[in-house]
Amino acid sequence: GAVLCALGYAGLLAAPVGGAYLWMTLLGLGQGAAISLALLFIVQRAPDARHAAQLSSMSQCFGYILAATGPTLLGAVHDVSHSWTVPLVLLLVLLVPQVVAGLGAARDRHVAGIG
């Protein structure tokens, strides 16, 4: 997912108009893969249904709050910078912690210490 997003953001930086359909397709596929994997990891990493519900509640609460504030914050960055370059570079940089978190979540272990 992160590779597709990186290609989409880089494409938007390099050729924002010429390849817009391709860049948006790559971003859609990458972001769709990321949310699908995030939701899958909730179920895979919980030892039972009760823990899965608790982990799901916590992670989706924080995830959707972050997702809801992202467009406003990136819009503010755009307003300050008067360009889409800075917000797109910021999104590229934020792919690094996304990959690190994803690699941690992909380890074969159960989440312990919930509830």
VOLO-451927 format. One record per residue (C-alpha): residue number from 1; residue in three letters; x, y, z. Coordinates in steps of 0.5 Angstrom, whole numbers, plus 500, padded with zeros to 3 digits. Each point is the difference from the previous one (the first is absolute). Layout:
BEGIN
 num residuo east north  up
 NUM     ALA    X     Y   Z
...
! end
This chain:
BEGIN
 num residuo east north  up
   1     GLY  500   500 500
   2     ALA  505   505 502
   3     VAL  504   499 493
   4     LEU  494   501 496
   5     CYS  499   507 504
   6     ALA  507   502 500
   7     LEU  499   499 492
   8     GLY  494   504 500
   9     TYR  503   506 504
  10     ALA  506   500 496
  11     GLY  496   500 494
  12     LEU  496   506 502
  13     LEU  506   503 502
  14     ALA  503   499 493
  15     ALA  495   500 495
  16     PRO  493   503 504
  17     VAL  496   501 494
  18     GLY  503   495 495
  19     GLY  499   494 504
  20     ALA  494   501 505
  21     TYR  496   494 498
  22     LEU  506   496 501
  23     TRP  502   503 507
  24     MET  493   500 503
  25     THR  500   493 498
  26     LEU  506   498 503
  27     LEU  498   504 506
  28     GLY  493   497 501
  29     LEU  503   493 499
  30     GLY  506   501 505
  31     GLN  495   503 505
  32     GLY  495   495 499
  33     ALA  505   495 502
  34     ALA  503   503 506
  35     ILE  493   501 503
  36     SER  498   492 498
  37     LEU  507   498 503
  38     ALA  499   504 507
  39     LEU  493   497 501
  40     LEU  502   493 498
  41     PHE  506   501 505
  42     ILE  495   502 506
  43     VAL  497   493 499
  44     GLN  506   496 499
  45     ARG  504   503 506
  46     ALA  494   499 505
  47     PRO  500   494 504
  48     ASP  493   499 500
  49     ALA  493   504 498
  50     ARG  500   505 507
  51     HIS  507   502 499
  52     ALA  499   501 492
  53     ALA  494   505 502
  54     GLN  504   504 505
  55     LEU  506   500 495
  56     SER  495   502 494
  57     SER  497   505 504
  58     MET  506   504 503
  59     SER  504   499 493
  60     GLN  494   503 496
  61     CYS  498   505 505
  62     PHE  507   503 499
  63     GLY  501   498 492
  64     TYR  493   504 498
  65     ILE  502   506 505
  66     LEU  507   500 496
  67     ALA  496   499 493
  68     ALA  495   506 502
  69     THR  505   505 502
  70     GLY  505   498 494
  71     PRO  497   504 495
  72     THR  499   506 504
  73     LEU  507   500 502
  74     LEU  503   499 493
  75     GLY  495   506 498
  76     ALA  503   504 505
  77     VAL  507   498 498
  78     HIS  498   502 492
  79     ASP  497   507 502
  80     VAL  507   502 504
  81     SER  504   497 495
  82     HIS  496   502 494
  83     SER  502   494 496
  84     TRP  498   492 500
  85     THR  507   498 500
  86     VAL  501   501 508
  87     PRO  494   496 502
  88     LEU  502   495 495
  89     VAL  507   499 502
  90     LEU  497   500 507
  91     LEU  496   494 498
  92     LEU  506   496 497
  93     VAL  504   501 507
  94     LEU  494   498 504
  95     LEU  500   493 496
  96     VAL  506   498 504
  97     PRO  497   500 506
  98     GLN  494   496 497
  99     VAL  505   495 497
 100     VAL  503   499 507
 101     ALA  494   499 503
 102     GLY  497   495 495
 103     LEU  507   496 501
 104     GLY  499   500 507
 105     ALA  492   498 499
 106     ALA  502   495 495
 107     ARG  505   496 505
 108     ASP  497   493 502
 109     ARG  497   501 507
 110     HIS  494   502 504
 111     VAL  499   507 504
 112     ALA  500   499 507
 113     GLY  498   504 506
 114     ILE  493   502 497
 115     GLY  495   501 506
! end
